[in-house]
């Protein structure tokens, strides 16, 4: 019996790397893609097939999928884990920086999905796992462009789920909150760099950067196990959150009025600025 085949993007670190390892341990033939091939040598040592992949480059995506198809008879799962986050006030963040986030988080994921859907349709089966964030359902100061990209990814995922259901393809959204990946430190550095010293938001940015860190309880391994659970569920949910805290944030965003949610955010901002 042939092993099932999984594609994992953004596999050089964090959630992507942990997921590639988890799926390999569970018996999948895993094709792991990332721009930083040198950071995936440990994956290669355990039998994972490692390939250079830049999801913002359509040719790179096509070459990647062509290679997988030449090496295997099916593509059973794709985990769109490649992600890019940059924070800052909407007034300050350069539009190119905003475009960069959408290129990776939205257009890159969707281009790969477009290439793989015909294969899954022919098989009459498949799982598309899109790594979003609790930010895909909320909003807050300094997170506008990042959250917008995740909102877009979730809307496209919901549309895909309804378009592909009759073909036996599941589309699943994973919504992590804070995860111990090093993402926050990188995002904070980029945010401070893109905020002018004389910005009206400089004080808020400095306070936020000083108070936020990557010291989160949720680990990439936990997210990887959640992804595997979602893949194995006979009737998968549309969205999975890794912790009760993350679920509560999403429920608050969906159940509270916008005005009331605004007041919650305002309270957090006031506490931060003290």
Order of alpha helices (4+ residues) and beta strands (2+ residues): beta-alpha-beta-alpha-beta-alpha-beta-alpha-alpha-beta-alpha-beta-alpha-alpha-alpha-beta-alpha-alpha
